[in-house]
Amino acid sequence: MEVTEDNRYIVSGSGDRAIKVFNIAENRFENNFENAHEARINSLALTPDGQFIVSGSEDNSIKIFDRINEKEIYHFKDAHEGIFV
């Protein structure tokens, strides 16, 4: 789970393979990237401006999503061994 620097959004990724963006100020989900990966999401990060979400999954891929425009912009297949510490 990550919180944007302006403390307006919480971004989470989990075993359901989805990335969810919650708008704290408005108390509602704003974005939902369903089936963002083919397996459990184990790592998640936000760029300092909060626009881009970077996720790593047990499917051995890393993806970058544009939170504001609600779309996947990069998919790095076989980017890692799937072992998280």
C-alpha positions as CSV (number, residue, x, y, z in Angstrom):
1,M,0.0,0.0,0.0
2,E,1.2,3.5,-0.9
3,V,-0.1,7.0,-0.1
4,T,0.5,9.9,-2.5
5,E,2.7,12.7,-1.2
6,D,-0.3,15.0,-1.0
7,N,-2.1,12.4,1.2
8,R,-5.2,12.4,-1.1
9,Y,-4.9,8.8,-2.4
10,I,-4.2,5.4,-1.1
11,V,-3.1,2.8,-3.7
12,S,-3.1,-0.9,-3.0
13,G,-2.4,-4.2,-4.7
14,S,-3.1,-7.7,-3.4
15,G,-3.8,-11.3,-4.0
16,D,-6.9,-10.6,-6.1
17,R,-4.5,-9.3,-8.8
18,A,-6.2,-5.8,-8.8
19,I,-4.7,-2.4,-8.1
20,K,-7.2,-0.1,-6.3
21,V,-6.9,3.7,-5.8
22,F,-8.9,5.2,-3.0
23,N,-9.6,8.9,-2.9
24,I,-9.3,9.8,0.9
25,A,-10.8,13.3,0.6
26,E,-13.9,12.0,-1.1
27,N,-14.1,8.7,0.7
28,R,-14.5,6.6,-2.5
29,F,-12.6,4.4,-4.9
30,E,-11.5,6.4,-7.9
31,N,-9.6,3.8,-10.0
32,N,-9.6,0.1,-10.1
33,F,-7.2,-1.8,-12.4
34,E,-8.9,-5.2,-12.2
35,N,-6.7,-8.2,-13.2
36,A,-3.7,-5.9,-13.4
37,H,-1.5,-9.0,-13.2
38,E,-1.9,-12.7,-13.8
39,A,-0.9,-13.5,-10.2
40,R,-0.7,-11.9,-6.7
41,I,0.7,-8.4,-6.6
42,N,3.6,-8.3,-4.1
43,S,5.1,-4.9,-4.5
44,L,3.7,-1.5,-5.3
45,A,5.2,2.0,-5.6
46,L,4.1,5.5,-6.7
47,T,6.1,8.1,-8.5
48,P,6.6,11.3,-6.3
49,D,3.9,13.1,-8.3
50,G,1.4,10.3,-7.7
51,Q,0.7,9.9,-11.4
52,F,2.3,6.5,-12.1
53,I,1.9,3.2,-10.2
54,V,4.7,0.6,-10.5
55,S,3.7,-3.0,-9.5
56,G,5.5,-6.3,-9.3
57,S,3.8,-9.6,-9.3
58,E,4.3,-13.3,-8.7
59,D,3.7,-13.7,-12.5
60,N,7.3,-12.4,-12.8
61,S,6.3,-9.1,-14.4
62,I,6.6,-5.5,-13.6
63,K,3.9,-3.1,-14.9
64,I,3.6,0.7,-15.0
65,F,0.1,2.3,-14.9
66,D,-0.9,5.9,-15.5
67,R,-3.2,6.5,-12.5
68,I,-4.6,9.8,-13.8
69,N,-5.5,8.4,-17.3
70,E,-6.4,5.0,-16.0
71,K,-4.3,2.8,-18.3
72,E,-1.4,0.4,-18.4
73,I,1.5,2.0,-20.2
74,Y,4.4,-0.6,-19.8
75,H,4.6,-4.3,-19.2
76,F,7.9,-5.9,-18.5
77,K,7.5,-9.7,-18.8
78,D,9.9,-12.0,-17.0
79,A,11.4,-9.0,-15.2
80,H,12.3,-10.9,-12.1
81,E,12.4,-14.3,-10.5
82,G,9.2,-13.8,-8.5
83,I,11.0,-14.0,-5.2
84,F,10.1,-11.2,-2.8
85,V,11.7,-10.4,0.5
